Amino acid sequence: MAERYTYGLGRRKSAVATARIFKGKGKITINDKPAADYFNDNKAMLGELEQVLAISGKKDLDITIKVAGGGVSGQLDAIRMAIAKAIVTDAADLRPVLKKAGLMKRDSREKERKKYGLRSARKREQFSKR
């Protein structure tokens, strides 16, 4: 029989992350790689990733994450949200703590589409009076 896990989904920009949380020793795996390898040993990003576990006090969990789309920053925010949602599914009493830390709210800002006649979404050609 397979291990019991809790599931969470997180989104940010065009990145989508799914997290599965198991009882374990605290290993974090992202797309079948250790988290340190996935983020190229970037201490700031790894610190932000472990912030969710530090706030909730659940450092003894094994986390498996699948993430696709977007860039590294958007993926990181999607991962954080997915982990927070999975933790809340398992322990509902932690919801107010994670919500106060801003980990339960989706940042809905997306890239604005380019409009015809303009260089980008809002940038125009320089106006020439003469």
Helices and strands as residue ranges (DSSP letters): E 6-12, E 15-23, E 28-30, E 33-34, H 35-38, H 43-56, E 61-68, H 72-90, G 92-94, H 95-100
